[in-house]
Amino acid sequence: MSYLLGITVGPIQTNIQKSRKLRDLYNSSKIVSDIMKKIIKYLKIKDDKLKIIYPSIKDVNNTRIDITNYLICEINNIKHLKEMREKVLGEFKISVLEEIYFMFWAVEPLEEYSKTYKKLTKKLRSIKNTYEFQNYKDSRIGKKCSLCGEGIREDKSKLCKVCNYKREYDKEGNYKSIYDISIDVWKENNNNELENVNNKLENLFNNTARYYSLDTVLNLIKLLETADRKKVKKIREEKEIDEDLKNTKMEDWQLIENLTDIKHELQNIYLRDEKSVKKPHYKYCFIQIDVDNLGKWISGKYNYEEDNLKENQIQISKDLCSFAYKLKEKFKNSKTKVIYAGGDDFLAVLPVECLLDTLKIIEKIFKSTIQGDIDTSLNYSETISYSASVTFVNCKDEMSLALRKNREALEKVKNRYYSKNGICINYIINTSKIINMFLSKDYFNEYVDNLRYFKKVEKYMSFTYIDAIENEFNKIKFEDLEIDDFLNIKEMLILEFKRYLEKNKGPKYRNDINGKLSEYFRMHIKLFENIINNNEFDGKIDFINLINCFKIYEKLTDFDFQKEERCDEASKN
């Protein structure tokens, strides 16, 4: 007799968010993918007639994508399922792993496929909803892990057994630090001017990226010079200097002497009168995307014919796997580093300068691989889409904060628009101040066009119009406006935006020979109108989001976004 088996593993997000270094993040994602691979291998050993429906993977040993944490398959032998969790997790040889990850499974006798699938998913949801999951906590007495705050520290790294396991899980991976990623484009653009300081840093440190910051070097010199011998040892440990040094036994005076030499080089580069180099900003981005309403697509909600559910699931799964494969291949040697790509979900970390190009590449591959295939199949009543969230992070801020905010934003943007297909941008100013904005992706493309064009007119522009609009309208209770009042306020907003924006005109406007400023004004006013039209939430205009769209716009103009395809090139660093 045949059965339909469903398996899911988690929790994903809570474990991923417990990351301080990119190595932690990569490995947290890889562990989940490897658990799923081991589940598939286990099932195939027990049943050589196993048919995997979702995800559509031919050879689990030779796949180049990450395996999603949701598995649907047809199976004949179910006697071994009770042992599956213990056997699979036991292969990882760390006992507490079973307390950290859940593995839910449900099975139904296979009759008519669509009816069986509905029964199966209902049973899986019931199991998940009634399961009382508690985060693993070590009951032993001792100092807690500096990363997760739950387990007991095991060694000098101040990490518990689990966090140490995650950090060391894949030792072969070539992981950059967030500091490396944040200055990747900057270093490439200023390679000639940085030649001397590059050599000095590379002779001294294994990890050099942090030390291009003049403020960091000055602060370290001051701390080391003013501390006594015992405190110097503690400073070198706490500031992770010894972790970066090539020679960890270097005397304190030698370290100070080397840092002072580097200080002089940096001052010469950043503070000279002519052709000075702009200091690195030490910001980077996370991008996360998620296919909209995937559960409904997989369950057949948008199918014209229910009888084709299984075939349609296989088709969707193949498209998602192809999408994940193409993304990983496209970004394999680029500055955009893929953390996870399983088809339905994607997470990457990248230099800020590569953001616009990376978003464009993702959109292009999604349309050609998933949207194009599903739309032309004529089997569905809807158009498939995805939502995205982007978070700008300072290297000094906790990665876990950025990951948490990025995921929260993704959930919010998916709930904001009826047709989904939106994007949210979080801009972390500091740990207590975060600005976020929401747009549908259709209008975000227009937003990007404005950003690109801004570089042609930036010498004419100021952003006083943003504060002026906010100050003029912030006392209005937009949530209480009736339709007629709303239309009047909307018209006033557009008129005032035009008026404040055109205050940028003046004597310098006469130099706009080619009409670039006039064209930018036209584009920017149109963008403002479209954001207002796209900015209703729960039937009311979201004035805060409207202002935040332009506050973040101002911040994004500080960055020199790479032109199309530049960030697709292999990094030279």
C-alpha positions in Angstrom: 0.0 0.0 0.0 1.2 3.5 -0.8 1.2 6.4 1.7 1.7 10.2 1.4 4.3 11.4 3.9 4.9 15.0 5.0 7.9 16.1 7.1 8.9 19.5 8.4 11.9 20.6 10.5 12.4 23.7 12.5 12.5 26.2 14.1 14.5 27.9 11.3 14.4 31.6 12.1 15.1 31.5 15.9 18.2 29.4 15.3 19.4 31.5 12.4 19.0 34.7 14.3 21.4 33.4 17.0 24.4 34.4 14.9 27.2 36.9 15.6 29.5 36.0 12.7 28.6 35.1 9.1 30.1 31.6 9.8 27.3 31.1 12.5 24.7 32.2 10.0 25.9 30.1 7.1 26.2 27.0 9.3 22.8 27.5 11.0 21.2 27.4 7.6 23.4 24.5 6.4 22.5 22.3 9.4 18.8 22.5 8.5 19.5 21.7 4.9 21.7 18.8 5.9 19.0 17.5 8.3 16.6 17.4 5.3 19.2 15.7 3.1 19.8 13.0 5.8 16.0 12.5 6.1 15.7 11.9 2.3 18.7 9.5 2.4 17.2 7.6 5.4 13.8 7.2 3.6 15.5 6.0 0.4 17.4 3.4 2.2 14.2 2.1 3.8 12.2 2.3 0.7 13.8 2.1 -2.8 10.5 3.1 -4.5 10.3 6.4 -2.7 8.9 9.2 -4.8 9.8 12.7 -3.8 7.2 15.3 -4.9 8.4 18.4 -3.0 11.2 19.5 -3.3 11.9 18.2 -6.8 15.5 16.8 -6.3 16.9 14.0 -8.4 20.0 13.3 -6.5 20.3 14.5 -2.9 24.0 13.8 -2.9 24.7 16.0 -5.9 22.3 18.9 -5.4 23.8 22.5 -5.4 20.8 24.1 -3.7 19.8 24.2 -0.1 17.0 21.8 0.8 13.7 23.4 2.0 12.5 22.3 5.4 9.3 20.9 4.0 9.1 17.4 2.3 6.3 15.6 0.6 6.8 12.1 -0.8 5.0 8.9 -1.7 6.2 6.0 0.4 5.4 2.3 0.8 7.2 1.3 3.9 6.2 3.2 7.0 7.4 0.9 9.8 10.6 2.7 10.2 9.2 6.2 10.6 9.1 6.2 14.4 12.9 5.7 14.5 13.5 8.4 11.9 14.1 11.4 14.1 16.5 9.6 16.5 18.4 8.1 13.6 18.7 11.2 11.5 19.6 13.6 14.3 21.9 11.0 15.9 24.2 11.3 12.8 25.2 14.8 13.9 26.7 13.4 17.0 25.6 16.2 19.4 23.0 15.1 21.9 21.4 18.5 22.5 20.5 18.9 18.8 17.4 16.9 19.4 16.3 19.5 22.0 16.9 22.4 19.6 15.3 21.2 16.4 11.8 19.7 16.1 10.9 17.2 13.4 7.2 16.7 12.7 5.9 14.1 10.3 2.4 12.9 9.3 1.3 10.1 7.0 -1.9 9.2 5.2 -3.0 6.2 3.1 -2.8 7.4 -0.5 -6.2 7.4 -2.2 -7.2 10.3 -4.4 -4.2 12.5 -4.3 -5.7 16.0 -3.7 -8.0 14.7 -0.9 -5.1 12.8 0.7 -2.9 15.9 0.5 -5.5 18.0 2.2 -5.9 15.5 5.0 -2.1 15.3 5.4 -1.5 19.0 5.6 -4.4 19.4 8.1 -2.8 16.7 10.3 0.7 18.4 10.1 -0.8 21.7 11.1 -2.6 20.1 14.0 0.7 18.5 15.2 2.6 21.8 14.9 -0.1 23.8 16.6 -0.4 21.5 19.6 3.4 21.0 20.1 4.7 23.0 23.0 8.2 24.0 21.8 10.5 25.4 24.4 14.0 26.8 23.7 16.7 24.6 25.0 18.1 25.8 28.3 21.1 24.4 30.1 20.1 23.9 33.8 23.8 23.7 34.9 25.2 26.5 37.0 27.8 28.6 35.3 28.4 31.5 32.9 25.9 31.5 30.0 26.9 31.5 26.4 27.7 34.9 25.1 25.8 34.2 21.9 22.5 32.4 22.7 22.4 33.2 26.4 21.0 29.7 27.1 23.8 27.1 27.3 26.9 27.1 29.6 30.2 28.4 28.2 32.4 25.5 27.2 35.7 27.2 26.4 37.6 30.4 25.8 35.3 31.4 22.9 32.6 32.0 25.6 30.2 29.9 23.5 28.1 26.9 24.6 28.4 23.4 23.1 25.6 24.1 20.6 26.9 27.5 19.4 30.4 26.1 19.1 29.1 23.2 17.1 27.3 25.6 14.7 30.4 27.8 14.3 32.7 24.8 13.6 30.2 22.8 11.6 31.6 23.5 8.1 35.3 24.3 8.4 35.9 24.2 4.7 33.7 27.2 4.0 35.5 30.4 2.9 33.6 32.9 5.0 34.2 36.6 4.8 33.4 38.8 7.7 30.7 41.4 7.6 33.5 44.0 7.7 35.1 42.5 4.6 31.7 42.6 2.8 30.9 46.1 3.9 34.1 47.5 2.3 34.4 45.2 -0.6 33.4 47.7 -3.3 35.2 50.6 -1.5 38.5 48.7 -1.5 38.2 47.8 -5.2 37.4 51.4 -6.1 40.3 52.8 -4.2 42.8 50.0 -4.8 45.6 52.2 -6.0 45.4 54.7 -3.2 45.3 51.9 -0.6 48.3 50.0 -1.8 50.7 51.0 1.0 48.2 50.6 3.8 47.0 47.3 2.3 50.5 45.9 2.5 51.0 47.1 6.1 47.7 45.7 7.3 48.2 42.4 5.5 51.6 42.0 7.1 50.2 42.5 10.5 46.7 40.9 10.4 44.9 37.9 9.0 41.7 39.8 9.1 42.3 43.4 8.0 38.9 44.9 7.2 38.2 46.5 10.6 41.5 48.4 10.6 40.7 50.7 7.6 38.7 52.7 10.2 40.9 55.6 11.4 38.6 55.9 14.5 39.1 52.3 15.4 42.9 52.5 15.1 43.1 55.7 17.1 40.8 54.2 19.8 42.9 51.0 20.1 46.2 52.9 20.4 44.7 55.1 23.1 43.4 52.0 25.1 46.7 50.1 24.8 48.9 53.1 25.7 46.9 54.1 28.8 46.2 50.6 30.2 48.5 48.7 32.6 49.9 45.3 31.5 47.1 43.2 32.9 44.4 45.3 31.3 46.2 45.3 27.9 45.9 41.5 27.8 42.2 41.9 28.5 41.8 44.6 25.8 43.5 42.5 23.2 41.1 39.7 24.0 37.9 41.7 24.3 38.6 43.8 21.1 39.5 40.5 19.3 42.9 41.9 18.3 44.7 38.7 19.0 42.1 36.8 16.9 43.0 39.0 13.9 46.8 39.2 14.4 49.1 36.9 12.5 51.6 36.9 15.4 49.5 36.5 18.6 52.6 36.6 20.7 53.6 40.1 19.5 54.7 42.4 22.3 52.4 45.2 23.3 54.8 47.9 22.4 55.3 46.3 19.0 51.5 46.2 18.4 51.2 49.9 19.4 54.1 50.8 17.1 52.5 49.0 14.2 49.1 50.5 14.8 50.7 54.0 15.0 52.4 53.4 11.6 49.0 52.4 10.2 47.4 55.5 11.7 49.8 57.7 9.9 49.0 56.0 6.6 45.3 56.3 7.1 45.6 60.0 8.0 47.5 60.6 4.9 44.9 58.9 2.8 41.7 60.4 4.4 42.9 63.8 5.6 45.1 65.1 2.8 44.0 68.3 1.0 44.1 66.9 -2.5 42.4 63.8 -3.8 41.6 62.4 -0.4 39.9 59.0 -0.1 36.4 58.9 1.3 36.3 56.9 4.5 34.6 53.5 4.4 31.0 53.6 5.8 31.1 50.1 7.3 27.5 49.3 6.4 26.2 46.2 4.7 22.8 44.7 3.7 20.7 41.6 4.2 18.2 40.7 1.5 15.6 38.1 2.1 12.8 37.0 -0.3 9.9 34.7 0.1 7.5 33.4 -2.5 4.0 34.8 -1.8 1.2 32.4 -0.8 3.4 29.4 -1.5 1.2 27.2 0.7 -1.8 28.1 -1.5 0.1 27.4 -4.6 1.3 24.0 -3.3 -2.2 23.1 -2.0 -3.8 23.7 -5.4 -5.7 26.8 -4.4 -5.0 28.5 -7.8 -5.3 25.3 -9.9 -7.9 25.3 -12.6 -8.2 21.5 -12.4 -7.9 19.8 -9.0 -7.1 16.5 -10.7 -3.7 17.9 -11.7 -2.5 18.8 -8.1 0.4 16.3 -8.0 1.7 17.3 -11.4 1.4 21.0 -10.6 3.2 20.5 -7.3 6.1 18.8 -9.1 6.1 21.6 -11.7 6.2 24.4 -9.1 8.9 22.5 -7.1 11.1 22.1 -10.2 10.7 25.8 -11.0 11.6 26.7 -7.4 14.7 24.5 -7.4 15.7 25.8 -10.8 15.4 29.4 -9.4 17.5 28.5 -6.4 20.2 26.9 -8.5 20.4 29.8 -10.9 20.7 32.3 -8.0 23.5 30.4 -6.4 25.3 30.0 -9.7 24.8 33.7 -10.6 26.2 34.9 -7.3 28.8 32.2 -6.8 31.8 34.4 -7.5 30.2 37.8 -6.9 30.2 40.2 -4.0 26.7 39.1 -3.1 27.1 36.2 -0.8 24.2 33.7 -0.7 23.4 32.4 2.8 20.5 30.2 1.8 18.7 29.5 -1.4 16.1 26.7 -1.3 13.7 28.1 -4.0 10.8 29.4 -1.8 13.2 31.3 0.5 16.4 33.2 -0.1 18.8 35.0 2.1 21.9 36.9 1.1 24.4 39.4 2.6 26.1 42.0 0.4 27.8 45.4 0.1 25.4 48.2 0.1 26.7 49.4 -3.3 25.5 46.1 -4.9 21.9 46.3 -3.6 20.1 47.7 -6.6 21.9 45.4 -9.1 21.3 42.4 -6.9 17.6 43.1 -6.6 17.4 43.5 -10.4 19.1 40.1 -11.0 16.8 38.3 -8.6 13.7 39.8 -10.3 15.0 38.9 -13.7 15.7 35.3 -12.8 12.4 34.9 -11.0 10.5 36.1 -14.0 12.3 33.9 -16.5 12.5 30.8 -14.3 9.3 30.7 -12.2 6.9 33.3 -13.3 7.4 32.7 -17.0 7.0 28.9 -16.8 4.0 29.0 -14.5 2.2 31.8 -16.4 2.7 30.0 -19.8 1.4 26.6 -18.4 -2.2 28.0 -18.3 -2.9 25.8 -15.3 -3.3 28.6 -12.8 -5.7 31.4 -12.0 -3.2 33.7 -10.4 0.3 35.2 -11.1 3.0 33.9 -8.8 5.1 36.6 -7.1 7.5 37.1 -4.2 8.0 39.7 -1.5 11.4 41.0 -0.3 12.9 42.7 2.7 16.2 44.6 2.9 18.0 45.7 6.0 20.9 48.2 6.1 23.2 47.4 9.1 26.2 49.0 10.7 29.0 46.5 11.3 29.1 47.4 14.9 25.5 46.5 15.5 24.4 43.0 16.4 23.7 40.8 13.4 20.9 39.1 15.3 19.0 42.4 15.5 19.3 42.9 11.8 18.2 39.3 11.0 15.2 39.6 13.3 14.1 43.0 11.9 14.6 41.7 8.4 12.3 38.7 9.0 9.7 40.8 10.8 9.7 43.3 7.9 9.2 40.4 5.4 6.1 39.2 7.3 4.7 42.8 7.5 5.2 43.5 3.8 3.4 40.2 2.9 0.4 41.3 5.0 0.4 44.9 3.8 -0.6 44.5 0.1 -3.6 42.4 -1.1 -1.6 41.1 -4.1 1.6 40.8 -2.0 4.6 41.5 -4.3 6.0 44.2 -2.0 9.4 45.2 -0.6 10.4 46.7 2.8 13.6 48.5 3.6 14.9 48.8 7.1 17.6 51.3 7.8 19.2 50.7 11.2 20.6 54.1 12.5 21.4 52.5 15.9 20.0 49.8 18.0 17.3 52.1 19.4 16.3 53.8 16.1 15.3 52.0 13.0 13.4 53.5 10.0 11.4 51.3 7.7 9.4 51.8 4.5 7.1 49.7 2.4 6.4 49.8 -1.3 4.9 47.5 -3.9 7.7 46.3 -6.2 6.1 48.0 -9.2 6.6 51.4 -7.6 9.9 50.4 -6.1 11.3 50.1 -9.7 10.4 53.8 -10.1 12.0 54.6 -6.8 15.2 53.0 -8.0 15.0 55.0 -11.3 14.9 58.2 -9.2 17.9 57.1 -7.2 19.9 56.4 -10.3 19.0 59.7 -11.9 19.7 61.7 -8.7 23.5 61.4 -9.3 23.1 63.6 -12.4 21.6 66.5 -10.3 22.9 66.1 -6.8 24.9 69.3 -6.9 21.7 71.2 -7.2 19.7 69.3 -4.5 19.0 69.5 -0.8 16.5 67.4 1.1 14.8 70.2 3.2 11.5 69.4 1.4 11.2 66.1 3.4 11.3 67.8 6.8 9.1 70.6 5.5 6.3 68.2 4.4 6.6 66.3 7.7 6.3 69.4 9.8 3.4 70.8 7.9 1.2 67.6 7.9 2.3 65.6 10.9 -0.5 66.9 13.2 -3.2 65.7 10.9 -4.9 62.5 12.1 -4.9 60.6 8.8 -6.5 57.6 10.3 -9.7 59.7 11.0 -10.1 61.3 7.6 -13.3 60.7 5.6 -13.1 60.1 1.8 -13.6 63.7 0.8 -11.1 65.0 3.4 -8.6 62.4 2.3 -8.8 63.5 -1.3 -8.4 67.1 -0.4 -5.4 66.3 1.9 -3.9 64.2 -0.9 -4.1 67.0 -3.4 -2.6 69.4 -0.8 0.3 67.0 -0.2 1.2 66.9 -3.9 1.0 70.7 -4.3 3.1 71.3 -1.2 5.6 68.7 -2.3 6.0 70.4 -5.6 6.4 73.8 -3.9 9.0 72.7 -1.4 10.9 70.6 -4.0 11.1 73.6 -6.5 12.7 75.7 -3.8 15.8 74.0 -4.9 15.6 76.2 -8.0 17.5 79.4 -7.9 20.5 81.0 -9.7 22.1 77.6 -10.0 19.0 76.4 -11.9 20.0 78.5 -14.9 23.0 76.2 -15.3 20.7 73.3 -16.0 21.4 73.6 -19.7 20.4 70.0 -20.6 17.2 70.1 -18.5 18.4 67.3 -16.1 17.0 69.1 -13.0 13.6 69.6 -14.7 13.5 66.0 -15.7 14.4 64.9 -12.1 11.7 67.1 -10.7 9.2 65.6 -13.0 10.3 62.0 -12.1 10.4 62.8 -8.3 6.9 64.5 -8.2 5.5 61.5 -10.1 7.1 59.2 -7.6 5.6 61.1 -4.7 2.1 60.9 -6.3 2.5 57.1 -6.9 3.7 56.4 -3.4 0.6 58.3 -2.0 -1.6 56.2 -4.3 0.2 53.0 -3.1 0.3 54.0 0.5 -3.1 53.1 2.0 -3.0 50.7 4.9 -6.3 49.4 6.4 -8.1 51.9 4.1 -6.2 54.9 5.5 -3.2 56.8 4.2 0.0 55.9 6.0 1.7 59.2 6.4 4.6 57.8 8.4 5.5 55.4 5.7 5.2 58.2 3.1 7.8 60.3 4.9 10.0 57.3 5.7 10.2 56.4 2.0 11.8 59.8 1.4 14.0 59.8 4.6 15.4 56.5 3.5 15.7 57.8 -0.1 17.9 60.6 1.3 20.2 58.1 3.1 20.5 55.9 0.0 21.8 58.9 -2.0 24.9 58.8 0.1 25.9 55.5 -1.5 27.5 55.0 -4.9 25.4 52.1 -6.2 27.1 50.0 -8.7 25.9 50.1 -12.3 24.2 47.1 -13.8 26.2 43.9 -13.8 29.2 45.4 -11.8 28.4 43.4 -8.7 27.9 40.3 -10.7 31.6 40.3 -11.4 34.0 38.2 -9.2 35.3 40.1 -6.2 39.0 40.9 -6.4 39.4 41.0 -2.6 
